Amino acid sequence: MSGRAGRWRVAVDVMGGDRAPGAPVAGGLEAMRRWPVEILWVGPEAQVAAELRRQVGGSRVPGRIVPASQVIEPGDPPVAALRRKPDSSIVVGIRLVRDGEADAFVSAGSTGALMAAGKLLLGTLPGIARPALAAVLPTLDGRGFLMLDLGASAEADAEQLVHYAVMGVVYAREVLGRPAPRVALLNIGSEAGKGNRLYREAHERLARSGLDFAGNVEARELFAGPADVVVCDGFTGNVALKAMEGVGEACWKLLKAEVARRPLARLAAGLLRPVLRRVRRQLDYGEYGAALFLGLDGLVFKCHGSSDPRAIANGIGAAVRACQGRLLHRIGESIGKEDGEALGRGR
Amino acid sequence: MSGRAGRWRVAVDVMGGDRAPGAPVAGGLEAMRRWPVEILWVGPEAQVAAELRRQVGGSRVPGRIVPASQVIEPGDPPVAALRRKPDSSIVVGIRLVRDGEADAFVSAGSTGALMAAGKLLLGTLPGIARPALAAVLPTLDGRGFLMLDLGASAEADAEQLVHYAVMGVVYAREVLGRPAPRVALLNIGSEAGKGNRLYREAHERLARSGLDFAGNVEARELFAGPADVVVCDGFTGNVALKAMEGVGEACWKLLKAEVARRPLARLAAGLLRPVLRRVRRQLDYGEYGAALFLGLDGLVFKCHGSSDPRAIANGIGAAVRACQGRLLHRIGESIGKEDGEALGRGR
């Protein structure tokens, strides 16, 4: 599906995220310098062209603009927004993937709208009942791990959790470059038999599968990087992710408030600022590249809403690696063969 | 059920927690100075007496020692531990509550063992199918809110979530002193209709109840203090709590590592230490008093495993307020009357 001259064609949502259109355009331009990629800029034509000219500093526009006159706002109810805004950048971008005009779509727009449009326009891969939102979360050693489902599907059964594991393993191998990915199950205790019915059954199935299964892992241990892939249902994963974000934010807010109250601390905080910034960045999963809707029959990457150009570029980089690794094809080969050789255990 | 001279009799697990027996003894002594309370010290007689004498500095021991020759370690599998260690401080302490010799039991020992012993020896209140672990979690404004279930029961249905809400409201009113507690439901989106089947049904029931229901709240918003009581099932609550703890710990570890690498930052960190300590304390739910197994037919408070004397004393303080507020009696009055006046809405 590669485009002109062996380049992957990645559609970029120019209107997605808090820093649109500046950050998506800058990120796309950065990606063009780093990877063999052709960008399809999706957004209102005049606005996109103006931003491109402003950043490139010339009159010739790199890549191709695909017009989309509407924008889905973060507050729009996803499903209704798709109906009311059929010419939005999200719908147009995903349609490009569906129609084979783009190899992947990258957006910092509304997760719910991307999810809804993805399900509606692309559908799921054969054998996959529900897609999962997967993202690389940070670990203390900087390696990171893939966690899914972070909230694409509110319900899941044990078979679906096994499918998430399979898809995660393929992603970890083909995109993150982990030769023999280990899988863990998020749970409320490390021993087998812990958790509710769903998690006890998922544990049994994963233990019986051909996957390299590391057993249960508690949310507290995630930062130690207990596995390459951690699976859970979308409700639990979304709560865990938002709990982590909440603590991070609370931590910085309190730190700021406390520092502001003390002159000496204010001086010290100035000296510490680069340290604090680095710590914050290490804990920010947005830095580790985009999230991906695994299980959709098409590549849709979701960058953090506050993505800067580097985060957008990283999202495009992940899309390129997914194309190069023939991710969807490999997932198709592996689903339903959890006990077989297709999972590459020990390869 | 008050003891001698109008004092509440609180049994304290002298062997529970990382800092036993020093912290439980010091915490108990502090509580005796602050509240009308008589302490029953539960643990190996000679060891408890020696620690008491060491801390009091005399030969007369304040309160009464209730001998318990065994200790359940944090790593012991809870249910097996109860069988193998029938004379452990946890079993003896909860038996004191069951037999009416103590009004409450406070322990920094194994949550699982406390839970198992509580269910086995005390059972649940009439109408309550499963108990819930409730704790006051921190908010940015320092008020805090009660969250439950944090992991007492891995399964719950919508009716049980409503019962958690009722018990939480009674606790918030009688123990935390909130005159008209508001309840929120933890969920993955703020609108009604969000979440999985369990949470959609719980939302409907809570909206129909006589409770002051604030709707759904996302884990990310918890630190803003969206309600006095936040309910969820024990699996989700436990994952959320541990995710928050994990980020907190990761945050401090990274900060330390980064600071150690830079001499100037090391100096600044010295100046900032009191600030960092204060922030850490504000985010530490252990500071806000003990967790409680709500729904058991008896008062069992669980302090954090790393509790210092102040945290233990706060746990005893919460026990005293629960006794004074006749918590169990009030819960009994309110269960099954979620649509009635017993909930004190608008009182």
Chai-1 contact restraints between the chains, C-beta under 6 A:
chainA,res_idxA,chainB,res_idxB,connection_type,confidence,min_distance_angstrom,max_distance_angstrom,comment,restraint_id
A,G151,B,I188,contact,1.0,0.0,6.0,A-B,restraint_1
A,A154,B,G195,contact,1.0,0.0,6.0,A-B,restraint_2
A,A154,B,N196,contact,1.0,0.0,6.0,A-B,restraint_3
A,E155,B,N196,contact,1.0,0.0,6.0,A-B,restraint_4
A,I188,B,G151,contact,1.0,0.0,6.0,A-B,restraint_5
A,I188,B,F235,contact,1.0,0.0,6.0,A-B,restraint_6
A,I188,B,N238,contact,1.0,0.0,6.0,A-B,restraint_7
A,G195,B,A154,contact,1.0,0.0,6.0,A-B,restraint_8
A,N196,B,A154,contact,1.0,0.0,6.0,A-B,restraint_9
A,N196,B,E155,contact,1.0,0.0,6.0,A-B,restraint_10
A,N196,B,F235,contact,1.0,0.0,6.0,A-B,restraint_11
A,E218,B,K242,contact,1.0,0.0,6.0,A-B,restraint_12
A,A219,B,V239,contact,1.0,0.0,6.0,A-B,restraint_13
A,A219,B,K242,contact,1.0,0.0,6.0,A-B,restraint_14
A,A219,B,A243,contact,1.0,0.0,6.0,A-B,restraint_15
A,A219,B,G246,contact,1.0,0.0,6.0,A-B,restraint_16
A,R220,B,K242,contact,1.0,0.0,6.0,A-B,restraint_17
A,R220,B,E245,contact,1.0,0.0,6.0,A-B,restraint_18
A,R220,B,G246,contact,1.0,0.0,6.0,A-B,restraint_19
A,L222,B,G246,contact,1.0,0.0,6.0,A-B,restraint_20
A,F223,B,G246,contact,1.0,0.0,6.0,A-B,restraint_21
A,F223,B,A250,contact,1.0,0.0,6.0,A-B,restraint_22
A,F235,B,I188,contact,1.0,0.0,6.0,A-B,restraint_23
A,F235,B,N196,contact,1.0,0.0,6.0,A-B,restraint_24
A,T236,B,T236,contact,1.0,0.0,6.0,A-B,restraint_25
A,T236,B,V239,contact,1.0,0.0,6.0,A-B,restraint_26
A,N238,B,I188,contact,1.0,0.0,6.0,A-B,restraint_27
A,V239,B,A219,contact,1.0,0.0,6.0,A-B,restraint_28
A,V239,B,T236,contact,1.0,0.0,6.0,A-B,restraint_29
A,V239,B,A240,contact,1.0,0.0,6.0,A-B,restraint_30
A,A240,B,V239,contact,1.0,0.0,6.0,A-B,restraint_31
A,A240,B,A243,contact,1.0,0.0,6.0,A-B,restraint_32
A,K242,B,E218,contact,1.0,0.0,6.0,A-B,restraint_33
A,K242,B,A219,contact,1.0,0.0,6.0,A-B,restraint_34
A,K242,B,R220,contact,1.0,0.0,6.0,A-B,restraint_35
A,A243,B,A219,contact,1.0,0.0,6.0,A-B,restraint_36
A,A243,B,A240,contact,1.0,0.0,6.0,A-B,restraint_37
A,A243,B,A243,contact,1.0,0.0,6.0,A-B,restraint_38
A,A243,B,M244,contact,1.0,0.0,6.0,A-B,restraint_39
A,M244,B,A243,contact,1.0,0.0,6.0,A-B,restraint_40
A,M244,B,V247,contact,1.0,0.0,6.0,A-B,restraint_41
A,E245,B,R220,contact,1.0,0.0,6.0,A-B,restraint_42
A,G246,B,A219,contact,1.0,0.0,6.0,A-B,restraint_43
A,G246,B,R220,contact,1.0,0.0,6.0,A-B,restraint_44
A,G246,B,L222,contact,1.0,0.0,6.0,A-B,restraint_45
A,G246,B,F223,contact,1.0,0.0,6.0,A-B,restraint_46
A,V247,B,M244,contact,1.0,0.0,6.0,A-B,restraint_47
A,V247,B,V247,contact,1.0,0.0,6.0,A-B,restraint_48
A,V247,B,G248,contact,1.0,0.0,6.0,A-B,restraint_49
A,G248,B,V247,contact,1.0,0.0,6.0,A-B,restraint_50
A,A250,B,F223,contact,1.0,0.0,6.0,A-B,restraint_51
A,C251,B,C251,contact,1.0,0.0,6.0,A-B,restraint_52
A,L254,B,V279,contact,1.0,0.0,6.0,A-B,restraint_53
A,L254,B,Q282,contact,1.0,0.0,6.0,A-B,restraint_54
A,L255,B,V279,contact,1.0,0.0,6.0,A-B,restraint_55
A,E258,B,V275,contact,1.0,0.0,6.0,A-B,restraint_56
A,E258,B,R278,contact,1.0,0.0,6.0,A-B,restraint_57
A,E258,B,V279,contact,1.0,0.0,6.0,A-B,restraint_58
A,V259,B,V275,contact,1.0,0.0,6.0,A-B,restraint_59
A,L264,B,L271,contact,1.0,0.0,6.0,A-B,restraint_60
A,A265,B,L272,contact,1.0,0.0,6.0,A-B,restraint_61
A,A265,B,V275,contact,1.0,0.0,6.0,A-B,restraint_62
A,A268,B,A268,contact,1.0,0.0,6.0,A-B,restraint_63
A,A268,B,L271,contact,1.0,0.0,6.0,A-B,restraint_64
A,A268,B,L272,contact,1.0,0.0,6.0,A-B,restraint_65
A,L271,B,L264,contact,1.0,0.0,6.0,A-B,restraint_66
A,L271,B,A268,contact,1.0,0.0,6.0,A-B,restraint_67
A,L272,B,A265,contact,1.0,0.0,6.0,A-B,restraint_68
A,L272,B,A268,contact,1.0,0.0,6.0,A-B,restraint_69
A,V275,B,E258,contact,1.0,0.0,6.0,A-B,restraint_70
A,V275,B,V259,contact,1.0,0.0,6.0,A-B,restraint_71
A,V275,B,A265,contact,1.0,0.0,6.0,A-B,restraint_72
A,R278,B,E258,contact,1.0,0.0,6.0,A-B,restraint_73
A,V279,B,L254,contact,1.0,0.0,6.0,A-B,restraint_74
A,V279,B,L255,contact,1.0,0.0,6.0,A-B,restraint_75
A,V279,B,E258,contact,1.0,0.0,6.0,A-B,restraint_76
A,Q282,B,L254,contact,1.0,0.0,6.0,A-B,restraint_77
